[in-house]
Amino acid sequence: MPDNPILIPILGDQLTRTLSSLRGRTKDDSVILMMEVWDEATYVKHHKQKIVLIFSAMRHFAAELRDAGWSVDYIKLDDTGNSGTFTGEVARAIERHSPRAIHVTEASEWRVQQAIEEWPDKFECPIELLPDDRFIATHAEFRDWAEGRKALTMEHFYREMRRKTGLLMEDDGKPTGGDWNYDKENRESPGDMPSPPSVPKFAPDDMTQDVIALVEDRFSDHFGALTPFEWPVTSAQAEEAADAFFAARIENFGPYQDAMVHGSDDLFHSMLSTSINCGLLDPLELCRRAEKAYEDGRAPLNSVEGFIRQIIGWREYVRGFYWMHMPGLAHDNELAATRPLPEFFWTGDTDMRCLSDCIRSTHKNAHAHHIQRLMVLGNFCLLAGINPRDVQDWYLAVYADAYEWVELPNVAAMILYADGGKLATKPYAASGNYINKMSDYCKDCAYSVSKKTGEGACPFNPLYWHFMDRHRDRLKSNHRIGRIFATWDRMGEEKQHDYLDSADKFLDSLEPASEGWARNEN
């Protein structure tokens, strides 16, 4: 390895050859430092497959860098002397390499960035902190956009990102097709849905098998099935998965992106978020591929626009929102929700078929699609008044694509309304009717979605009105849902009592989760 090099730490979600800290560096005067550390694997007790995915992807990325001629100092989790922290491993690397400077791309998560910003006080060599320009909007651009606005409406931000990228834009500055958003065409129920083609699965190679063995040994008490592990762990595999999506599934992605089918975990979803969020795929390039699919007549506009909106709209928006509202966002609890997370979120042992199936997929695959996360799992947590910290820890722990910058705004603000409406214009609360419309879950459920109260009634039905009643003072002035209270008032006291009593009995039956499921108590 070179003497007095530039030391370049690369984190587990920065597995990108064009990373800002790598650009402009030469291979003969740089050492790349990659670190598997205990603190990152256990600050929440991540799903076993999530740990395998990140560690395996890191090891494969390091091997690719070495093959390309880079000097890579790779620290495995079980290496002798591993300090267990990023800062500790940078300190040890400084002792080994005597670098003349450290170049590092900013972290995606608040707590990691805070640690990096302490390095200049801890280490004598100069630290150059570089922006993560894999995103379209910089932190400053988002703050400039947000300044002075009464509401941070994602749709308005999304239009700015369309203009900036030129995606689905015409020469006259108008959106392709005349409308900015085709979400109204993307809400088909699964009743007439064609059979989805299979999603590529990737058998673990020897390197991944080594990581699986490590996780089985060191993280046996973590949530989730360890095998079969079939996620892409290299850029080549991730590109193969993207090819399959654009060849066979994007056509029907739009109409059925909100649909839910029992036992079917992939449907027409891209399944690319794990690869995007750890750096194996370029999100803007994926959007351009989607645009090309429309231009070539291989995918309808509503599917392509919906895919692009999720990436340059929502993904970029929640990142900007996260950095604008941290660290307070992690502690917001505007609805004063205090109920502990139920045990069945870890076991899947519930007679509610929708929840059971979403938890089954989460346990098996470290994945559930966005409507399952928002309108089944999240809707339940909102209606039941589950403590936001419990819910945040659960989502962060169980999903392979979950990093705090994307998980926390989605959970705290979008799902739980814990920020009091800075992000969402209303709580995303729904009764069993929504789930029945968008899925086949209710068909064979032990509960009846048509029954509103009493024994055998779908719990979502009384929980919905229980939620509305207890938050009436806060929500009655909300222009999107305020009129709902007129319906509640017309019911009469006896019917209202039946709803509230049914909800209370169900909530009293919930068994709280055992301590230590989500956060490592050691």
C-alpha positions as CSV (number, residue, x, y, z in Angstrom):
1,M,0.0,0.0,0.0
2,P,1.2,3.6,-0.7
3,D,3.1,5.6,1.9
4,N,1.3,8.6,3.5
5,P,-1.8,8.1,1.3
6,I,-5.2,9.8,1.2
7,L,-7.4,7.6,3.4
8,I,-10.9,7.2,1.9
9,P,-13.4,5.6,4.3
10,I,-16.4,4.1,2.4
11,L,-19.6,3.2,4.3
12,G,-21.9,0.3,3.7
13,D,-24.4,2.5,1.8
14,Q,-21.8,4.1,-0.4
15,L,-21.0,1.2,-2.7
16,T,-20.7,3.4,-5.8
17,R,-17.7,3.7,-8.1
18,T,-18.4,7.3,-8.8
19,L,-18.6,8.3,-5.1
20,S,-17.5,11.9,-4.5
21,S,-14.6,10.8,-2.2
22,L,-13.2,8.6,-5.0
23,R,-13.5,11.0,-7.9
24,G,-10.2,12.8,-8.6
25,R,-8.1,10.4,-6.6
26,T,-5.4,8.2,-8.1
27,K,-5.0,4.6,-7.2
28,D,-1.3,4.9,-6.4
29,D,-1.7,7.5,-3.6
30,S,-5.0,6.4,-1.9
31,V,-6.1,3.7,0.5
32,I,-9.8,2.8,0.7
33,L,-11.0,1.9,4.2
34,M,-14.1,-0.3,4.5
35,M,-15.3,-1.4,7.9
36,E,-17.8,-4.0,9.3
37,V,-18.5,-2.8,12.8
38,W,-20.6,-4.1,15.6
39,D,-22.2,-0.8,16.5
40,E,-23.8,-0.4,13.0
41,A,-25.1,-4.0,13.0
42,T,-26.7,-3.8,16.4
43,Y,-27.8,-0.2,17.2
44,V,-31.0,-1.7,16.2
45,K,-31.1,-5.5,15.9
46,H,-31.3,-5.6,12.1
47,H,-33.0,-8.4,10.2
48,K,-30.5,-11.1,9.5
49,Q,-30.8,-10.8,5.8
50,K,-30.2,-7.0,6.0
51,I,-26.9,-7.6,7.7
52,V,-26.0,-10.3,5.1
53,L,-26.9,-8.0,2.3
54,I,-24.8,-5.1,3.5
55,F,-21.7,-7.0,4.6
56,S,-21.8,-9.2,1.4
57,A,-22.3,-6.2,-0.8
58,M,-19.4,-4.5,0.9
59,R,-17.1,-7.4,0.5
60,H,-17.9,-7.8,-3.2
61,F,-17.4,-4.1,-3.7
62,A,-14.0,-4.2,-2.0
63,A,-13.0,-7.1,-4.3
64,E,-14.1,-5.2,-7.4
65,L,-12.1,-2.2,-6.2
66,R,-9.0,-4.3,-5.7
67,D,-9.4,-5.9,-9.1
68,A,-9.5,-2.4,-10.5
69,G,-6.2,-1.6,-8.9
70,W,-7.2,0.2,-5.7
71,S,-5.6,-0.5,-2.4
72,V,-8.3,-1.5,0.0
73,D,-8.0,-2.0,3.8
74,Y,-11.0,-4.1,4.6
75,I,-11.9,-4.8,8.3
76,K,-14.2,-7.8,8.8
77,L,-16.5,-7.9,11.8
78,D,-14.6,-10.8,13.4
79,D,-11.1,-9.5,12.7
80,T,-8.8,-9.4,15.8
81,G,-8.8,-5.9,17.3
82,N,-11.9,-4.6,15.5
83,S,-13.0,-1.7,17.7
84,G,-16.7,-2.0,16.8
85,T,-17.1,1.6,15.7
86,F,-16.3,3.7,12.6
87,T,-14.3,6.2,14.6
88,G,-12.3,3.5,16.3
89,E,-11.5,1.9,13.0
90,V,-10.5,5.2,11.4
91,A,-8.2,5.7,14.4
92,R,-6.6,2.3,13.9
93,A,-6.2,2.9,10.1
94,I,-4.4,6.2,10.8
95,E,-1.9,4.2,12.9
96,R,-1.4,1.7,10.1
97,H,-1.2,4.1,7.2
98,S,-0.1,7.5,8.5
99,P,-2.3,9.3,5.9
100,R,-1.7,12.8,4.9
101,A,-5.4,13.5,4.7
102,I,-8.8,11.8,5.0
103,H,-11.4,12.3,2.3
104,V,-14.9,11.0,3.2
105,T,-18.3,11.4,1.6
106,E,-20.9,12.7,4.0
107,A,-23.0,10.0,5.8
108,S,-26.7,9.5,5.0
109,E,-27.7,9.1,8.7
110,W,-27.6,11.8,11.3
111,R,-25.8,9.9,14.1
112,V,-23.0,8.7,11.7
113,Q,-22.6,12.2,10.3
114,Q,-22.3,13.6,13.9
115,A,-19.5,11.1,14.6
116,I,-17.7,12.1,11.3
117,E,-17.9,15.8,12.2
118,E,-16.0,15.0,15.4
119,W,-13.0,13.5,13.5
120,P,-11.2,16.8,13.0
121,D,-11.0,17.2,16.8
122,K,-9.9,13.6,17.3
123,F,-7.4,13.1,14.5
124,E,-4.4,15.3,13.6
125,C,-4.5,14.7,9.8
126,P,-6.8,17.0,7.8
127,I,-10.4,15.8,7.1
128,E,-12.1,16.7,3.8
129,L,-15.9,16.1,4.0
130,L,-17.4,15.8,0.6
131,P,-21.1,16.1,-0.4
132,D,-23.0,13.0,-1.4
133,D,-23.9,14.0,-4.9
134,R,-25.7,10.8,-5.8
135,F,-28.8,12.6,-4.9
136,I,-30.4,15.2,-7.2
137,A,-31.2,17.9,-4.6
138,T,-28.5,19.2,-2.2
139,H,-29.4,19.9,1.4
140,A,-29.2,23.6,0.6
141,E,-31.5,23.3,-2.4
142,F,-34.1,21.6,-0.3
143,R,-33.9,24.2,2.4
144,D,-34.1,27.0,-0.2
145,W,-37.2,25.3,-1.7
146,A,-38.8,24.9,1.8
147,E,-38.1,28.4,3.1
148,G,-41.2,30.4,3.6
149,R,-43.6,27.7,2.6
150,K,-46.6,27.1,4.8
151,A,-46.7,23.4,3.8
152,L,-43.9,21.3,2.4
153,T,-46.0,19.6,-0.2
154,M,-44.2,16.8,-2.0
155,E,-46.0,17.3,-5.2
156,H,-44.6,20.8,-5.6
157,F,-41.0,19.6,-4.8
158,Y,-41.5,16.8,-7.3
159,R,-42.3,19.2,-10.1
160,E,-39.0,21.1,-9.3
161,M,-37.1,17.8,-9.6
162,R,-38.8,17.1,-12.9
163,R,-37.7,20.5,-14.2
164,K,-34.2,20.1,-12.9
165,T,-33.7,16.6,-14.5
166,G,-35.8,17.1,-17.6
167,L,-37.5,13.8,-17.0
168,L,-40.9,13.5,-18.7
169,M,-40.7,17.1,-19.7
170,E,-41.4,18.7,-23.1
171,D,-39.5,21.5,-24.8
172,D,-42.1,24.0,-23.9
173,G,-41.6,23.3,-20.2
174,K,-44.8,21.3,-19.8
175,P,-45.0,17.8,-18.4
176,T,-45.2,14.9,-20.9
177,G,-48.9,14.0,-21.4
178,G,-50.1,17.2,-19.9
179,D,-50.3,16.2,-16.3
180,W,-47.6,16.0,-13.7
181,N,-49.1,13.1,-11.7
182,Y,-51.0,10.0,-12.8
183,D,-51.5,8.5,-9.4
184,K,-55.3,8.4,-10.0
185,E,-54.6,5.7,-12.7
186,N,-52.4,3.7,-10.3
187,R,-54.9,2.4,-7.8
188,E,-56.3,-0.8,-9.4
189,S,-57.4,-3.6,-7.1
190,P,-55.9,-7.0,-7.7
191,G,-59.1,-8.6,-8.9
192,D,-58.2,-8.6,-12.6
193,M,-54.5,-8.4,-12.2
194,P,-52.5,-10.5,-14.6
195,S,-50.0,-13.0,-13.2
196,P,-46.8,-11.2,-12.4
197,P,-43.5,-12.6,-13.9
198,S,-40.9,-13.9,-11.5
199,V,-38.3,-11.6,-10.0
200,P,-34.7,-12.6,-10.5
201,K,-33.2,-14.3,-7.4
202,F,-29.5,-14.7,-6.8
203,A,-27.9,-17.8,-5.2
204,P,-25.3,-16.9,-2.6
205,D,-21.7,-17.4,-3.8
206,D,-18.9,-18.5,-1.5
207,M,-18.3,-14.9,-0.2
208,T,-22.0,-14.5,0.7
209,Q,-22.0,-17.9,2.2
210,D,-19.2,-16.8,4.5
211,V,-21.3,-13.8,5.6
212,I,-24.3,-16.0,6.2
213,A,-22.3,-18.2,8.5
214,L,-21.0,-15.1,10.3
215,V,-24.5,-13.8,10.8
216,E,-25.8,-17.2,12.0
217,D,-23.0,-17.3,14.5
218,R,-23.1,-13.7,15.8
219,F,-26.7,-12.5,15.2
220,S,-28.8,-15.6,15.9
221,D,-31.1,-13.6,18.2
222,H,-32.0,-11.1,15.5
223,F,-35.3,-11.1,13.7
224,G,-35.9,-12.7,10.4
225,A,-35.2,-15.8,8.3
226,L,-31.6,-16.1,7.2
227,T,-32.2,-18.3,4.2
228,P,-33.1,-18.5,1.5
229,F,-31.0,-15.3,0.8
230,E,-31.6,-14.2,-2.8
231,W,-30.9,-10.4,-2.9
232,P,-28.4,-9.0,-5.4
233,V,-25.1,-8.1,-3.8
234,T,-23.1,-6.8,-6.7
235,S,-23.7,-4.0,-9.2
236,A,-23.8,-6.6,-12.0
237,Q,-26.6,-8.6,-10.2
238,A,-28.4,-5.3,-9.4
239,E,-28.3,-4.4,-13.1
240,E,-29.7,-7.8,-14.0
241,A,-32.6,-7.2,-11.6
242,A,-33.2,-3.8,-13.2
243,D,-33.1,-5.3,-16.7
244,A,-35.8,-7.8,-15.6
245,F,-38.0,-5.1,-14.2
246,F,-37.8,-2.9,-17.3
247,A,-38.3,-5.9,-19.6
248,A,-41.3,-7.6,-17.9
249,R,-42.9,-5.7,-15.0
250,I,-42.8,-1.9,-15.5
251,E,-45.8,-2.1,-17.9
252,N,-48.1,-3.1,-15.0
253,F,-46.2,-1.5,-12.2
254,G,-48.3,1.6,-12.2
255,P,-51.9,0.2,-12.1
256,Y,-51.1,-2.4,-9.5
257,Q,-48.5,-0.7,-7.3
258,D,-51.0,-0.4,-4.5
259,A,-52.4,-3.9,-4.8
260,M,-51.9,-6.6,-2.2
261,V,-52.2,-10.3,-2.7
262,H,-51.9,-12.9,0.1
263,G,-48.7,-14.9,-0.3
264,S,-47.4,-12.8,-3.3
265,D,-44.5,-10.7,-2.2
266,D,-43.2,-9.1,-5.4
267,L,-46.1,-8.5,-7.8
268,F,-45.0,-5.9,-10.3
269,H,-42.7,-4.0,-8.0
270,S,-39.2,-3.3,-9.1
271,M,-37.6,-4.8,-5.9
272,L,-34.6,-2.5,-6.6
273,S,-34.7,-0.3,-3.4
274,T,-32.1,-2.4,-1.6
275,S,-29.7,-1.9,-4.5
276,I,-30.4,1.8,-4.8
277,N,-30.1,2.6,-1.2
278,C,-26.7,0.9,-0.7
279,G,-25.3,2.4,-3.9
280,L,-25.3,-0.5,-6.3
281,L,-27.7,1.3,-8.7
282,D,-27.8,4.9,-9.9
283,P,-31.4,6.1,-9.2
284,L,-31.3,8.8,-11.9
285,E,-30.1,6.3,-14.5
286,L,-33.0,4.1,-13.5
287,C,-35.4,7.0,-14.1
288,R,-33.9,7.6,-17.5
289,R,-34.4,3.9,-18.4
290,A,-38.0,4.2,-17.3
291,E,-38.5,7.3,-19.5
292,K,-36.9,5.4,-22.4
293,A,-39.4,2.6,-21.9
294,Y,-42.2,5.1,-22.3
295,E,-40.6,6.7,-25.4
296,D,-40.1,3.3,-27.0
297,G,-43.7,2.3,-26.3
298,R,-42.8,-0.5,-23.9
299,A,-44.6,1.0,-20.9
300,P,-47.5,3.4,-20.4
301,L,-47.1,6.9,-19.0
302,N,-48.9,6.2,-15.7
303,S,-46.5,3.4,-14.9
304,V,-43.4,5.3,-15.9
305,E,-44.4,8.5,-14.1
306,G,-45.3,6.6,-11.0
307,F,-41.9,4.9,-10.9
308,I,-40.1,8.2,-11.5
309,R,-42.2,10.0,-8.9
310,Q,-41.2,7.4,-6.2
311,I,-37.5,8.1,-6.9
312,I,-37.0,11.8,-7.8
313,G,-40.1,12.9,-5.9
314,W,-40.6,10.9,-2.8
315,R,-37.1,9.5,-2.2
316,E,-35.5,12.9,-2.7
317,Y,-38.2,14.7,-0.7
318,V,-37.9,12.5,2.4
319,R,-34.1,12.9,2.4
320,G,-34.4,16.6,2.4
321,F,-37.1,16.5,5.0
322,Y,-35.0,14.3,7.2
323,W,-32.0,16.5,7.3
324,M,-34.1,19.6,7.7
325,H,-35.9,18.2,10.8
326,M,-33.2,16.2,12.6
327,P,-32.6,15.5,15.4
328,G,-36.0,16.5,16.6
329,L,-37.9,14.3,14.2
330,A,-36.7,11.1,16.0
331,H,-38.4,12.3,19.1
332,D,-41.7,13.8,17.8
333,N,-44.9,12.4,19.2
334,E,-47.6,15.0,18.5
335,L,-50.4,12.4,19.0
336,A,-49.1,11.4,22.4
337,A,-49.0,7.7,21.4
338,T,-47.7,5.5,24.2
339,R,-48.9,1.9,23.6
340,P,-46.0,-0.6,23.2
341,L,-45.5,-2.4,19.9
342,P,-47.6,-5.7,20.0
343,E,-45.7,-9.0,20.3
344,F,-47.3,-10.2,17.0
345,F,-45.2,-7.7,15.0
346,W,-42.2,-10.0,15.8
347,T,-44.0,-13.4,15.6
348,G,-46.7,-12.8,13.0
349,D,-49.1,-14.6,15.4
350,T,-52.4,-12.8,14.8
351,D,-55.7,-13.7,13.3
352,M,-55.7,-10.5,11.2
353,R,-54.9,-12.0,7.8
354,C,-53.5,-8.8,6.4
355,L,-51.1,-8.1,9.2
356,S,-50.1,-11.7,9.4
357,D,-49.2,-11.9,5.7
358,C,-47.2,-8.6,5.7
359,I,-45.2,-9.8,8.8
360,R,-44.7,-13.2,7.1
361,S,-43.2,-11.5,4.1
362,T,-41.1,-9.2,6.3
363,H,-39.7,-12.1,8.3
364,K,-39.0,-14.2,5.2
365,N,-37.7,-11.5,2.8
366,A,-36.8,-8.4,4.9
367,H,-39.3,-6.8,2.5
368,A,-42.9,-5.6,2.2
369,H,-44.0,-3.2,-0.5
370,H,-44.9,0.4,0.3
371,I,-48.7,0.0,0.6
372,Q,-48.3,-2.9,3.0
373,R,-45.9,-0.8,5.1
374,L,-48.2,2.3,5.0
375,M,-51.8,1.1,4.9
376,V,-51.6,-2.2,6.7
377,L,-48.7,-2.3,9.2
378,G,-48.5,1.5,9.5
379,N,-52.2,2.1,9.6
380,F,-52.6,-0.3,12.4
381,C,-49.8,1.4,14.4
382,L,-51.4,4.8,13.8
383,L,-54.9,3.7,14.8
384,A,-53.7,1.7,17.9
385,G,-51.6,4.6,19.1
386,I,-48.3,2.7,19.2
387,N,-45.3,4.6,20.6
388,P,-43.4,6.2,17.6
389,R,-40.0,5.1,18.9
390,D,-41.1,1.4,19.0
391,V,-42.5,1.7,15.5
392,Q,-39.4,3.5,14.2
393,D,-37.1,0.8,15.6
394,W,-39.2,-1.9,14.1
395,Y,-39.2,-0.5,10.6
396,L,-35.5,0.3,10.7
397,A,-34.7,-3.2,12.0
398,V,-36.8,-5.4,9.7
399,Y,-36.4,-4.0,6.2
400,A,-33.4,-4.5,4.1
401,D,-33.7,-1.2,2.3
402,A,-34.2,0.8,5.6
403,Y,-31.7,3.4,6.5
404,E,-32.7,6.1,9.0
405,W,-32.8,8.9,6.4
406,V,-35.6,7.2,4.4
407,E,-37.2,5.2,7.2
408,L,-37.7,7.9,9.8
409,P,-39.6,10.5,7.8
410,N,-41.8,7.7,6.3
411,V,-42.6,6.3,9.7
412,A,-42.6,9.2,12.1
413,A,-44.2,11.7,9.7
414,M,-46.0,9.9,7.0
415,I,-47.3,6.8,8.9
416,L,-47.7,8.0,12.4
417,Y,-48.3,11.8,11.9
418,A,-46.0,12.2,14.9
419,D,-44.6,15.4,13.5
420,G,-48.0,17.1,13.6
421,G,-48.4,17.4,9.9
422,K,-45.2,19.0,8.7
423,L,-44.9,16.3,6.0
424,A,-48.4,14.7,5.5
425,T,-51.5,16.9,5.0
426,K,-53.5,14.4,7.0
427,P,-53.1,11.2,8.9
428,Y,-53.2,8.1,6.7
429,A,-55.9,6.4,8.7
430,A,-58.3,3.9,7.1
431,S,-60.8,1.3,8.1
432,G,-61.0,-2.3,6.8
433,N,-62.8,-1.1,3.7
434,Y,-59.6,0.3,2.2
435,I,-57.7,-3.0,2.7
436,N,-60.6,-5.0,1.3
437,K,-60.6,-2.8,-1.8
438,M,-56.9,-3.1,-2.5
439,S,-56.3,-6.7,-1.5
440,D,-57.6,-10.2,-1.2
441,Y,-56.7,-10.3,2.5
442,C,-60.2,-10.0,3.8
443,K,-61.6,-12.9,1.8
444,D,-60.5,-15.7,4.2
445,C,-59.8,-13.7,7.3
446,A,-61.0,-14.8,10.7
447,Y,-62.6,-11.4,11.1
448,S,-65.4,-10.0,8.9
449,V,-64.6,-6.7,7.2
450,S,-68.3,-6.0,6.7
451,K,-68.9,-6.2,10.5
452,K,-68.3,-2.9,12.2
453,T,-68.4,-3.7,15.9
454,G,-68.6,-6.6,18.3
455,E,-67.1,-10.1,18.2
456,G,-65.7,-11.1,14.9
457,A,-65.6,-7.5,13.5
458,C,-62.5,-6.4,11.6
459,P,-60.5,-4.6,14.2
460,F,-59.6,-1.8,11.7
461,N,-63.3,-0.7,11.7
462,P,-63.7,0.2,15.4
463,L,-60.0,1.3,15.7
464,Y,-60.6,3.8,12.9
465,W,-63.4,5.6,14.8
466,H,-61.6,5.2,18.1
467,F,-58.6,7.1,16.6
468,M,-60.8,9.8,15.1
469,D,-62.7,10.3,18.4
470,R,-59.7,10.6,20.6
471,H,-58.0,13.0,18.3
472,R,-61.1,15.1,17.3
473,D,-59.8,18.3,18.8
474,R,-56.7,18.1,16.8
475,L,-58.1,16.9,13.5
476,K,-61.5,18.5,13.2
477,S,-60.1,21.6,11.5
478,N,-58.1,19.5,8.9
479,H,-59.7,20.4,5.6
480,R,-59.0,16.9,4.2
481,I,-60.8,14.9,6.9
482,G,-62.7,17.4,9.1
483,R,-66.0,16.4,7.5
484,I,-65.6,12.9,8.8
485,F,-66.7,14.0,12.2
486,A,-70.1,14.9,10.8
487,T,-70.6,11.3,10.0
488,W,-69.5,10.3,13.5
489,D,-72.0,12.7,15.1
490,R,-74.8,11.3,13.0
491,M,-74.3,7.8,14.4
492,G,-75.8,8.5,17.8
493,E,-74.4,7.7,21.2
494,E,-75.3,4.0,21.2
495,K,-73.5,3.3,17.9
496,Q,-70.5,5.4,19.0
497,H,-70.3,3.5,22.2
498,D,-70.3,0.2,20.3
499,Y,-67.3,1.4,18.2
500,L,-65.4,2.7,21.2
501,D,-66.1,-0.4,23.3
502,S,-65.1,-2.8,20.6
503,A,-61.9,-0.9,20.0
504,D,-61.0,-0.8,23.7
505,K,-61.6,-4.5,24.1
506,F,-59.3,-5.3,21.1
507,L,-56.6,-2.9,22.4
508,D,-56.7,-4.4,25.8
509,S,-56.1,-7.9,24.3
510,L,-52.8,-6.9,22.7
511,E,-49.8,-8.4,24.3
512,P,-46.8,-6.1,24.3
513,A,-43.5,-7.2,22.7
514,S,-40.8,-8.5,24.9
515,E,-38.0,-6.1,25.8
516,G,-34.8,-6.2,23.7
517,W,-36.4,-7.2,20.4
518,A,-35.4,-4.2,18.4
519,R,-32.6,-2.5,20.3
520,N,-29.5,-4.2,21.6
521,E,-29.5,-3.8,25.3
522,N,-25.9,-4.9,25.8
